[in-house]
Amino acid sequence: MTEAEVARDLHAVLEEVQRGVEVVIEEGYRPIAVLRSPQPVGRSIDEIVHDAETGNLEVTLDDEFGNDLEQIIATHRQQTWTPSLD
């Protein structure tokens, strides 16, 4: 795709990326950027909770665990991500 094609409908391009499509942005016939979904790092919260509930982790889920988890998630949603340019 060209930069102009991406700019024309960025929302549609991002929907494709979320579905797993890798989008190569070209200038002329030279690739200048690649958009793809990030590779998951580590395990999801669902996996960790499942392991804890089934006894696969040495973790104790007390009555307040759900409240603690909701507070952690809410806190992270409020933070703004600034990518490093390194």
Secondary structure, DSSP 8 states (H G I E B T S, - for coil): -BHHHHHHTHHHHHHHHHTT--EEEEETTEEEEEE------S--HHHHHHHHHHTSSS----TTHHHHHHHHHHHHHHS-------
